[in-house]
Amino acid sequence: MPAQAIRFWLRAGERSRWRSAVLEAIGHFQRGLEMARGLPDGANQSRQILALLLALGDAQRRTNGQLVNALATCREAAELASAKGAPADLARTALTMQETEIWVGRPTRESLAFLETALERSGEADSPDRSRLLAGLAKALSDLGDTDRAAELLVDAADMARRCGDRQALYGALNRQNTAAIGRGCSASHFAERYRILDEIAALTGEAYDAHDHLAWGLGPAAAYLEMGDGAGFVTALSRFREYSTKHRISTLEWALTSADAMHAILLGEFAEAERLA
């Protein structure tokens, strides 16, 4: 039966993804999607296609060679979720699209409209999804220069995650708060607040969390410690980052590790090694 085969490919892809066998997972999801597109038109076909697009886009963003494809997949998934009136799926794909745009290295303008729509449809009640959407919208607004509004939304996102008791959503909101502060200048009077956020982030990294997303934030704490002139904190944060990267092999993070190693070499006065790494 086609429906059973589609579910098989979806489950097989999910198992491969959690083993960090990303290319294998992409192949499984693509096979399932091809079969789903061949189903008769109707609600069941749309549900199957959407589930596979969501899984495929998330897998594609985890490898450098598939980032452009990931954007196209996310775009299709977001449009389908919006048309179907599926707010949870729209939230997931809008956030995935935003993360993909970040890895591509461009402002998160395309995902902004989907993030705003998803937030409007998420209701007024506190929820982990709404917290993530607030944090994602804050990132997009920060990219466009509205840093004051972004800062307000990030505080709201973290507070909502705390009220929901969702440590993963809180982890994401705090990391975005930390990232938003990097490179903007910070007086010593604000160090205590930055350390509080960094300590909370460190306490949350032991939670069961998606390895790719954790590593995507991995250098943020290291950069924050470096900005505050805390060499020991920088080395500790970098060590945590390397420990995770060794355990979870994801190609999109290779440049980050090399850049961090080059910066570390500069701090140690090993300029020839820093130049080699650069």
JOBEL-V260666 format. One record per helix or strand. SS is the DSSP state (helix for helix, strand for strand). FROM is the first residue (numbers start at 1). TO is the last residue. If there is no record, write none. Layout:
ss from to
SS FROM TO
SS FROM TO
//
This chain:
ss from to
helix 2 18
helix 22 37
helix 43 60
helix 64 84
helix 87 104
helix 109 120
helix 128 143
helix 147 164
helix 167 181
helix 188 204
helix 211 216
helix 218 227
helix 231 247
helix 251 267
helix 271 277
//
